[in-house]
Amino acid sequence: MARYSSWKGYLQISLVSVPVKAYTASSSSASISLNQLHGECNSRIQYKKTCPVHGEVPGDQIVSGYEYTKGQYVVIDTDELEKLRTPKDRSISVKNFVPAGTIDPIYQSGKNYYLLPDGPIGQKPYQLIHEAMQEKGVSAVAQVVISKKEELVVVRPIDDLLVMTVLNYANEIKEPQSFLDEIVKAESSKQELELTEQLIGAMTTDDFDLAQFQDVYTQKLTQLIEAKVAGKEIVAPPATEEPHVINLMDAIRGSLKQVQPAKAAEKPARKAAASKTAREAPAEKKAPTRKRKSG
């Protein structure tokens, strides 16, 4: 299947330039889009671009402009925007390296790209940078122009790839301090803290797998659409009891009773599965362990 990159340019680290191309990491096929229809005839609602003076306007007659005062605009031509671009705008310009995990996830915008070397010349420096970042345990903070906007990004190694995540600038995120007025300080007893720590400990796992989580709502929506297309009657699921607030300590103790047996049952199952895999897998030669040079 052909791949189409979202961006091409260079990963720029000081005087080192690596040609790279970026592919969006999000899968659009995983979501279902619903269209807006007219309830009376089921015709799709249309969004037409209109001018209050001339009515509907074709796309080739639409320009960009900035409203500098109410009702007054200055028109910005695309050629003028292009003149603002410099060679740096075509580069992911690394400003700093920071220890992995330094940047809080709250700054992540949700836009992720896989960076790959663009052409044979980029293969070796790409892999060298990837390996060095893994060895040092660092991420790169950089700036890059994407879709005519200068973005702040973090680049980090994942598996054998470099992944670029777009960040929000600091002034685009509300400070947590602005919400502290809604927090009322409450003292916890030693027993409450110990029980809560036990619950968290019982629910902590070392072999977490994100693939175990499924988008159940989308699955149900797909079933609903298929049933409607087939002309089947839609049956509402049975009503579930709303969760009710109970005594905090009772809730924690009850949670521990549910979690601990389930976690204890998982361990033998995992060991059995691992043992079965080891028995079925063909013998392989161990790869020599790479030693890091000291000094």
N, C-alpha and C positions, 0 to 999 in steps of 0.2 A: 504494500500500500504506500502510495506517495505521501511524503511528509512535506508540509509547507511551513517554513520558518516565519515567526512573527517579527523578527528583528535580526539584522546583520550588522556587524561592526567589529570592534576590537575590545579585548579585555586588556586594559592598560594598567600596568603596575610599574610606576616610575618610568624607566626607559624601555621596559619590556612590553611589547605589543603582541597579543595572540589573537589571530582572526577567529571569531566565534559567531555562531548563529544561535538564536533563542527560539525555543518551542514552548508554547503555553503548556503548563502542567495540568490544567483543568480539562476534564472530559465533559463536553457539552451533551453527549449522548446519555449521561446518567440522569438528567432531569427531564421533566415533562412540562411543556409550555401549553397553557390554556389561552385560547384566543377570546377576545370580547365579541359577542354577537348581539344583534338586536333581538330582544325577547319575543317579539311578535312574529318575525319571519325567519329567524336564525341566520340572517345575512351578517357577514363579518363587518364590524365597525371599521371605517377607514379614517386615517389621519392625514388630512390634506394640508399642505403648507400654503397659507393664503396671505395675501397682502390686503389691508383694509381699503386700499385705493384701487388696486388692479385685480383683486380676486385671487384665484389659484395661480401659483408661481412655479414654473419648472425648475428643477434642481440646478441647471446651468446658469440661472439668473440670480442665484442666492449667493451673497457674499458675507464675509464675517465683519463684525463691527463691535466697537466698545462704547457703551453708554457713559459718557463722561459727565453729563448732567441730564436731568429729566427730559426725555424725548429727543436728546441731541446725541448723535453717534459720530464717531470717527471710523471710517472704513479701513480695514487692514487687508491688503492684498496678499494672496498666497506667495507671490514672488518676493514681497517685502519680508515675509516670515522666513523664506528660504535664505535670504541674505544674512539673517541673524545667525544662521548655523555656522559653526566652525568645525574643524576636524575633531575637536574634543567632544562635540555633540554626537559623534558617531562612535564614541568609545565608552566603555564601562570603566570610568576613571576611579581607581581604587585610592581612597584617601588614607585609610588606616586598616590595620588588622587588630582584631580584638579577640579575647578568649571566647571560645564557643559558649553560647548561652548568655552572653553579656546583655544582649538586647532583649528587653521584655517583649513577650508575644503580643502585648496590647498595641504595639507599634506596627504589627504586620497588617497589611491591607487586604490580604487574601489572594493577591495576584502572584503566581509563581511561574517561573520559566526554567526549563532545562537548558543549560548552556552546553553546546557541543563544539568541538573544533571545526572550523570552516576550511576544509581542504587539507591536503597532506601536510602542508607546511606548519599547520597549527597543532598537529597531533602530539609531537614530543613536548613542546613547551606547556601545552594543556595538561598532559599527564604529569609533568614535573611539578607544576604549580599545585595540582590536585594532591599529589603525594606529599609534598612539603606541608600543605595546609593540614592534612590529616595527621602527619607526624607531630606538628606543633599544636594541634588542637585549637585552631583559630578559624574565624570567619572574617571576610573582607567587607568593609563598609565602603560603598562607592556611590557615585552619581552618574546618571545616564539619561539621555533624552529619549523618551518613548511616546509616540503619538503627540509630538509637539509640546510635551511637558517634561520638565526636568524632574526626574524621580530620584528619591533616595532609596538605595537598595542594599541588601546584604547578600553576599555570595558565600556559600558554604558547600563542603563536599558531602555528598550522600551516595553511598555505594561507590561506583566508579565514575560518577558524574559530578559536575558542579551545578548547583541549583541557585538561581537568583530569585530572591523574594523582594517585592516592592514594599517599602515601609512608608508609613505616614510620618511627616515631619512633626517635630515636637509641638509646634503651635497648632497642629491639626487634631491633637488629642486633648481631651479635657483632663485636667489635673485631678487625681484622685482626692486631693485635699478639699476640692470644692464640694465633695459629697459627705465629708466627715461630720457635718452638722446633724446628719440623720442617724449617726451611730451613738447609742447610749451605752456608756461603759457599764459592764456587768461583771462582777467577780465570780470566778468559778472555784469550786472546792477541789481539793486534791483528788478526791474520789471521782468526781465528774471528769476531770482532765485525764486521769488514768484510764477510765472506761472508754472515753472517746479515742484515746491513743490506741487502745486495744482494738477498737472497731476499725480504725484506719489501718492498723497493722494487719488485721485479718483480711482486709480487702486489697492489700498491696501485693502485686505480683511482679516477678522478675522476667517473665516471658510473655509480656503483653503483645498482642497481635491486633492491630487496627482492623484487619480484615474480618474479624468476628462480628463487627458492628454492621448492620444493614439498614438501609433507608426504608423502613417499614411503611412509612406514609406513601412513598412513591410506588411501592409494591401494591398497596391497597388501591391507590389511584389507578394504576394500570389495570387491575382486576375490575374496577368499577367501569372504566372505559370499555374494556372488552365485553363486559356484561351488557352495557348499554347498546353497543354495536350489534350484539347478538339478540337484542330485544328481550333480554331477561329482566325479571322483576328484581329490584334492588331491595335486599332485606337488611334492615338496620341491625348492627350488632347488639347483643344484650347490654343493658345499662350496667356499668360498674359502679361500685360504691365509692363515693368521694373520700379521699384520705382525710382522716380526722386527727386533730391535735391531741396528743396524750402527754402524760408526764414525761419529761425529757429523759430521766434516768431509766424509766421503764422502756422507753423507745430504744435507747442504746442497748440495754440488756437484751431486748427482744431481737434487735438487729444482729447482735453477736451470736445468738442461738441459731439464727438463719444462716449466717455467713460461715461460721467455723466448720460445721459438718460438710458444707458444700466444698469448701477449700480443701478439707482433708480428703474428700473423695476424689478430687481432681489429681492429686499427686500420684497415687498408684496408677491411674489411667494414663497419665503422661509418661510414667516410667515404662509401662507395658508397651505403649506405642513406640517409644524410643528404642526399646529392646527389640521389638519386631522389625523396625526399620534397619537396625544394625545387623540383624540376622539376614535380612533380605538383600541388603546392599552388597555389591561386589567389593572385594578387597581392593584398596587403592594404596599406592605408595604415598607416604607422607612427604609433603613438600618441605624442603629445608627451611628452617626458621631464619628469617633475615635479622641480622644483628645490626643495631644502630651503632654508628661510630661515636665514640666518646670524644669529648673535647670539641 
